[in-house]
Amino acid sequence: MTRQEKIREHLIELFEQTPNEEESGKLVDAVLWVLNEDGVVLKVERELPEPACCPEFAKCHEFCHTIEQCNMLKTGYVAVESLIKE
Protein backbone atom coordinates (compact mmCIF):
# COMPACT_ATOMS: atom_id res chain seq x y z
CA MET A 1 0.00 0.00 0.00
CA THR A 2 1.42 3.40 -0.97
CA ARG A 3 1.63 6.29 1.47
CA GLN A 4 -1.09 8.07 -0.51
CA GLU A 5 -3.39 5.04 -0.12
CA LYS A 6 -2.68 4.89 3.62
CA ILE A 7 -3.59 8.58 4.02
CA ARG A 8 -6.75 8.08 1.98
CA GLU A 9 -7.69 5.06 4.10
CA HIS A 10 -7.19 7.00 7.35
CA LEU A 11 -9.29 9.88 6.05
CA ILE A 12 -12.09 7.47 5.14
CA GLU A 13 -11.98 6.14 8.71
CA LEU A 14 -12.30 9.71 10.00
CA PHE A 15 -15.25 10.44 7.73
CA GLU A 16 -17.13 7.19 8.33
CA GLN A 17 -19.85 9.16 10.13
CA THR A 18 -21.20 10.33 6.76
CA PRO A 19 -24.40 8.58 5.62
CA ASN A 20 -22.70 6.10 3.26
CA GLU A 21 -19.33 4.88 2.05
CA GLU A 22 -19.68 6.52 -1.37
CA GLU A 23 -20.19 9.96 0.18
CA SER A 24 -17.30 9.31 2.55
CA GLY A 25 -15.00 8.50 -0.40
CA LYS A 26 -16.10 11.64 -2.28
CA LEU A 27 -15.42 13.78 0.79
CA VAL A 28 -11.95 12.26 1.22
CA ASP A 29 -11.15 12.85 -2.46
CA ALA A 30 -12.20 16.49 -2.08
CA VAL A 31 -10.01 16.96 1.01
CA LEU A 32 -7.01 15.35 -0.74
CA TRP A 33 -7.55 17.54 -3.82
CA VAL A 34 -7.61 20.72 -1.70
CA LEU A 35 -4.46 19.67 0.19
CA ASN A 36 -2.73 18.85 -3.11
CA GLU A 37 -3.75 22.21 -4.60
CA ASP A 38 -2.30 23.92 -1.51
CA GLY A 39 1.06 22.28 -2.18
CA VAL A 40 1.02 19.53 0.44
CA VAL A 41 3.63 16.89 -0.46
CA LEU A 42 4.97 13.72 1.12
CA LYS A 43 8.58 13.56 2.24
CA VAL A 44 10.09 10.30 1.00
CA GLU A 45 13.32 8.42 1.54
CA ARG A 46 15.49 8.37 -1.54
CA GLU A 47 19.15 8.16 -2.50
CA LEU A 48 20.87 11.52 -2.73
CA PRO A 49 21.68 12.52 -6.29
CA GLU A 50 25.26 12.49 -7.45
CA PRO A 51 26.58 16.06 -7.48
CA ALA A 52 28.32 17.33 -10.60
CA CYS A 53 32.10 17.11 -10.35
CA CYS A 54 34.76 18.58 -12.60
CA PRO A 55 37.09 16.04 -14.31
CA GLU A 56 40.18 17.76 -12.90
CA PHE A 57 39.06 16.77 -9.42
CA ALA A 58 38.80 13.06 -10.24
CA LYS A 59 41.34 12.19 -7.52
CA CYS A 60 39.00 13.37 -4.81
CA HIS A 61 35.86 12.25 -6.65
CA GLU A 62 34.38 10.06 -3.90
CA PHE A 63 35.45 12.41 -1.10
CA CYS A 64 34.04 15.45 -2.93
CA HIS A 65 30.74 13.68 -3.52
CA THR A 66 30.43 12.74 0.13
CA ILE A 67 31.04 16.33 1.21
CA GLU A 68 28.58 17.67 -1.36
CA GLN A 69 25.90 15.20 -0.31
CA CYS A 70 26.39 16.18 3.35
CA ASN A 71 26.05 19.83 2.33
CA MET A 72 22.80 19.02 0.52
CA LEU A 73 21.37 17.53 3.73
CA LYS A 74 22.56 20.49 5.82
CA THR A 75 20.85 22.95 3.49
CA GLY A 76 17.55 21.10 3.76
CA TYR A 77 17.47 18.84 0.70
CA VAL A 78 14.52 16.48 0.87
CA ALA A 79 12.90 14.21 -1.68
CA VAL A 80 9.14 14.65 -2.06
CA GLU A 81 6.31 13.23 -4.09
CA SER A 82 2.85 14.52 -4.85
CA LEU A 83 0.08 13.87 -2.35
CA ILE A 84 -2.12 12.65 -5.22
CA LYS A 85 -0.54 10.30 -7.75
CA GLU A 86 -1.20 11.64 -11.23
MODELLER restraints for C-alpha pairs under 7 A, 6 or more apart:
rsr = mdl.restraints
at = mdl.atoms
rsr.add(forms.Gaussian(group=physical.xy_distance, feature=features.Distance(at['CA:4:A'], at['CA:83:A']), mean=6.20, stdev=0.5))
rsr.add(forms.Gaussian(group=physical.xy_distance, feature=features.Distance(at['CA:4:A'], at['CA:84:A']), mean=6.65, stdev=0.5))
rsr.add(forms.Gaussian(group=physical.xy_distance, feature=features.Distance(at['CA:8:A'], at['CA:28:A']), mean=6.72, stdev=0.5))
rsr.add(forms.Gaussian(group=physical.xy_distance, feature=features.Distance(at['CA:11:A'], at['CA:28:A']), mean=6.01, stdev=0.5))
rsr.add(forms.Gaussian(group=physical.xy_distance, feature=features.Distance(at['CA:12:A'], at['CA:24:A']), mean=6.10, stdev=0.5))
rsr.add(forms.Gaussian(group=physical.xy_distance, feature=features.Distance(at['CA:12:A'], at['CA:25:A']), mean=6.33, stdev=0.5))
rsr.add(forms.Gaussian(group=physical.xy_distance, feature=features.Distance(at['CA:12:A'], at['CA:28:A']), mean=6.19, stdev=0.5))
rsr.add(forms.Gaussian(group=physical.xy_distance, feature=features.Distance(at['CA:15:A'], at['CA:24:A']), mean=5.69, stdev=0.5))
rsr.add(forms.Gaussian(group=physical.xy_distance, feature=features.Distance(at['CA:16:A'], at['CA:24:A']), mean=6.17, stdev=0.5))
rsr.add(forms.Gaussian(group=physical.xy_distance, feature=features.Distance(at['CA:18:A'], at['CA:24:A']), mean=5.83, stdev=0.5))
rsr.add(forms.Gaussian(group=physical.xy_distance, feature=features.Distance(at['CA:36:A'], at['CA:83:A']), mean=5.76, stdev=0.5))
rsr.add(forms.Gaussian(group=physical.xy_distance, feature=features.Distance(at['CA:36:A'], at['CA:84:A']), mean=6.58, stdev=0.5))
rsr.add(forms.Gaussian(group=physical.xy_distance, feature=features.Distance(at['CA:40:A'], at['CA:83:A']), mean=6.38, stdev=0.5))
rsr.add(forms.Gaussian(group=physical.xy_distance, feature=features.Distance(at['CA:41:A'], at['CA:80:A']), mean=6.16, stdev=0.5))
rsr.add(forms.Gaussian(group=physical.xy_distance, feature=features.Distance(at['CA:41:A'], at['CA:81:A']), mean=5.82, stdev=0.5))
rsr.add(forms.Gaussian(group=physical.xy_distance, feature=features.Distance(at['CA:41:A'], at['CA:82:A']), mean=5.05, stdev=0.5))
rsr.add(forms.Gaussian(group=physical.xy_distance, feature=features.Distance(at['CA:41:A'], at['CA:83:A']), mean=5.03, stdev=0.5))
rsr.add(forms.Gaussian(group=physical.xy_distance, feature=features.Distance(at['CA:42:A'], at['CA:80:A']), mean=5.33, stdev=0.5))
rsr.add(forms.Gaussian(group=physical.xy_distance, feature=features.Distance(at['CA:42:A'], at['CA:81:A']), mean=5.40, stdev=0.5))
rsr.add(forms.Gaussian(group=physical.xy_distance, feature=features.Distance(at['CA:42:A'], at['CA:82:A']), mean=6.38, stdev=0.5))
rsr.add(forms.Gaussian(group=physical.xy_distance, feature=features.Distance(at['CA:42:A'], at['CA:83:A']), mean=6.00, stdev=0.5))
rsr.add(forms.Gaussian(group=physical.xy_distance, feature=features.Distance(at['CA:43:A'], at['CA:78:A']), mean=6.76, stdev=0.5))
rsr.add(forms.Gaussian(group=physical.xy_distance, feature=features.Distance(at['CA:43:A'], at['CA:79:A']), mean=5.87, stdev=0.5))
rsr.add(forms.Gaussian(group=physical.xy_distance, feature=features.Distance(at['CA:43:A'], at['CA:80:A']), mean=4.48, stdev=0.5))
rsr.add(forms.Gaussian(group=physical.xy_distance, feature=features.Distance(at['CA:43:A'], at['CA:81:A']), mean=6.74, stdev=0.5))
rsr.add(forms.Gaussian(group=physical.xy_distance, feature=features.Distance(at['CA:44:A'], at['CA:79:A']), mean=5.51, stdev=0.5))
rsr.add(forms.Gaussian(group=physical.xy_distance, feature=features.Distance(at['CA:44:A'], at['CA:80:A']), mean=5.41, stdev=0.5))
rsr.add(forms.Gaussian(group=physical.xy_distance, feature=features.Distance(at['CA:44:A'], at['CA:81:A']), mean=6.99, stdev=0.5))
rsr.add(forms.Gaussian(group=physical.xy_distance, feature=features.Distance(at['CA:45:A'], at['CA:79:A']), mean=6.64, stdev=0.5))
rsr.add(forms.Gaussian(group=physical.xy_distance, feature=features.Distance(at['CA:46:A'], at['CA:79:A']), mean=6.39, stdev=0.5))
rsr.add(forms.Gaussian(group=physical.xy_distance, feature=features.Distance(at['CA:48:A'], at['CA:69:A']), mean=6.69, stdev=0.5))
rsr.add(forms.Gaussian(group=physical.xy_distance, feature=features.Distance(at['CA:50:A'], at['CA:65:A']), mean=6.84, stdev=0.5))
rsr.add(forms.Gaussian(group=physical.xy_distance, feature=features.Distance(at['CA:51:A'], at['CA:65:A']), mean=6.22, stdev=0.5))
rsr.add(forms.Gaussian(group=physical.xy_distance, feature=features.Distance(at['CA:51:A'], at['CA:68:A']), mean=6.64, stdev=0.5))
